[in-house]
Amino acid sequence: MGAPSGPTLIGSVQRAFRLLEAMSAHDNGAPAKQLARETDLPLATTYHLLRTLVHDGYVRKLDDGGFVLGDRLGTLRSSGRAQTLLSRVRPALAALRDELSSAAYLTFYEDGEIRVAEIVDGPRAPRVDLWVGFEDAGHATALGKSVLRELDEEARREYLSRHHLADLTPRTITDPPELLRRLDTSPIAPAVTDMEEYALGTVCVAVPVYSGGTLGSLGVSLRADGRARLEDVSALLQPTAERVTRSLSLSI
């Protein structure tokens, strides 16, 4: 007897997805018996799968005994949308990495925090060792400072009231008024720089981007001996940031 030619499929997974598909057609929910009929599943199997899906949050059981899609599926949809958006901009970040031989970074300002969304690096363009998370180092990174520069005065004050400006290197700016003054007087605005403020031996430059109404930043990191290139690098960053913003603003 020859080996099976098709892929190995997990029947229980297929049956669970059939239940979710049937459930999605009923805005007000459907009882287990109806779902079993619509999916051609034995009632006992249907109950077993529903108990598992309810336990894990993918399905919610209503007071009247009906079943509807759970909140966890909404989280998956949101995550899937974010992954789709990022897939649109990765080629632009990869092109930037290859042209500058520098790692490229993308951040977003979400829920009051500056978070890294994507890093595109390579053997000839290694990323910075993120030894302190961006949520605690926004004041010391070009990516974080780019976001802070674009925030209005009230939002800046609110951010700074919640974040201690830690002294990460001897070059880190830890005085809030001085930080804001330098942001507002950046000589290569709208780009801002990190001159070994996050990690000694590394300089960075970043510019703002937007994903709809969400503010973010696009930047690259260079060895400190490449600081003479920062103005030229910022000139290349700006058109890439505009392309990234356009890609992120497209609806799915």
N, C-alpha and C positions, 0 to 999 in steps of 0.2 A: 504494500500500500504506500503510495507516494505521500510526501509531506503536504500539509494543507497550503494552498497558494495564497489565500487571503490573509489579512491581518488578524491578530488575536484581539477580539473585542470583549469588553466586560459588560455582560448583559444587564446587571443591576444598574450600572451607570446609564445605559441607554434607556432603561425603564424609568429611572428618576427624571431624566430630561423629558421624556414623553409626558410624564405627569405635570412637570412645570409648564410645558407648552400648552397642555390642555387647560391648566389653571389660568394661564394668562388671557384666555379668551373669555373669562368670566369676571367682570369688574367687581361684582358683589360677592364673589366667592362661589364655590361649588362643593357639595358634600362628597365624601369618599366614594359612595356608591355610583354617583354620576361620573366621577373621574375614572373609576374603574371601567365603566361601560365605554366611555369615550376613548380610552387607551387600550381596550381589549386586554386588561390585566386582571388576574384573579383578585377578588376583593381582599383576601388575606395579604397578598403581596402589596396591594395598594396601601393598606393600613400600615404595614411594616415600613414601607418607603416614606410615607407621610410622617410617621413618628420620628424617623431619622431626620428628615428635612426640617421639621418643626424644631427639633432639639438643636440643630445647628444654625437656625435662624434664616434658612432659605425659604421657609414657608411659615405662615402664621395661621393659627386656628381661631376662627371667630366664635363668638358666644353662641351663635345659632348652629354650630357644628360644621359650617362651611370652611373651606380653605382658600387662602389668597397668598400671593407671592410675598415673601418676607423682606424686611429691611436690608438684609445682607446682600440680596441681589442688587438693590440700588447702589450699595457700596461697590459691588463688582462693576456695575455699569459706569460709575464715576471713574473708577480706576482704569477701566478700558478706554474711556474717552481720553483720559490724561495720557495713556500710553500711545494712543493714536496721534494725539497732538505732538508728542515728543518725536514720534517716528517721522513726522513731517520736517522737523528742524534738524535732525541728526546729520543729514547730508551737508547742510550749511555749516554746522559746527565742525564736521570732518574736513571740509574744504578749508576752513579757517586754520585748523590744526596743521594741515599739510602745507599750506602757503607760508605759515609763520614758524613752523616747527615748534609749536607751543601747544600745550594742553588747552582746550577750550571748555568753558564752564557756563552753565545756565542756572540762574536762581529765580525764585519767585517769593514775593512777600505775601504770606498767607497766614491768617489768624494772628496777626501781629508779630510774626517771626519770619526771618530771612532763611530760606531753606534751599539747599542744592537740589535741583531737579535733574540735571544731567551733566556728566563729565565725559568728554571725548578726548582720549589721550592715545599714546602709542609708544613703541620702544624709543623713538627719537624725540618724543614729546611727552615725557613723564609728567604725571600730575603732582601737585604739591601734596605733601603729607598732611592730611587734614587732622592734625593732632588736637585741635580744639574745634568743636562743632561750630558751624556758622551762626547758630542761634545765640552763641555766647561770644562771637567774634566779629559781628557786623561792623563794629567801629574800626577794626584793624585790617579789613580786606577791601580791595577795590570793588568787589561785587557787592558787599554790604554797604559801602559808602555810596555807591551809585544809587542804591535804593533810597538811602537816607537823604541824598541830595534832592531826589524827586518828590519826597514827601512834603506836605505843607507843614507850616510851623507847629501847629497843634499836634499833628501826628508824630513829628520828630520829638517833641517834648514828651509825649506819651511813651514812645519807644525808649528814650533815654532814661525815663523814670523807672523803667522795668529792667534795665540792663546795666550791670556794672561794667565800666570800661576797663577791663583787665589789662594789666601791663604784660603783654605777651613777648615783646622784645624791647631792647633799649630804645627803639624807634617808635614804639606804639604811642599814639596820641590818647591820653587818658583824661584830658580836661575837656568837658563837653563844649564850653564856649569856643575853645580853640579848634576843636573838631569841626563845629559848624562853620566857623570862619573860613577854614581851609576848604570845606566843601563848596562854599559860596564863591570862592575866589580861585577855583581850579583853573590853571592856565590853559588846559586843553579841554575845557568844558564843551559838550556835556560829558566828556570822559573824565574819570577820576582815577587816581593811582593809589597803589599800596607800595611804598618804598621800604621794603623789608620790615613792615610793621606787623605782619602776621608770622613770617618765618625769615630768619636771617639767610641771606643768599638768594632770595627770591623777590622779584618785583612783579606787580600785576597792574593791568589796566582794564577798566570795564565801562560799559555804556548801558543806558536803560533800554529795556524792551517791555512790551505789553502783551498779555494774553487776554484779549477782551478788556475788561476793566481791572485786571490783575497786573500790578506792577512787578517787574522783575529786572534782571540785569544779565548781560552777556559779557564775558571777559576772558582774558588769556593770562597765563603766567609765564614769566621769563626768568632766566638766570640773572642775577644782579648785574653782571657785566654787560647785559643787554639793555640797560636803562636808556642808553642813547637812542634806542629804537622806539621808545614809547610813543613819541609824537606820530611817527609813521604808522605804528601799529594801530593807534587810535583812529587814524584816518581810514584804515581798512576795516576796523570794527564797526564803524557807523553804518555803512551800507549793508553789512551783514546783519546788523541788529534790525534794520528796517525790513529786510527780507524775512527774518525770523518773526517779527511782529505781524507782518502780513500773513504768514503761514499759520501762526497761532490764532489769528482772528477769523480764519475761515471756519464756518460751521460744519459740523459733521452730519 
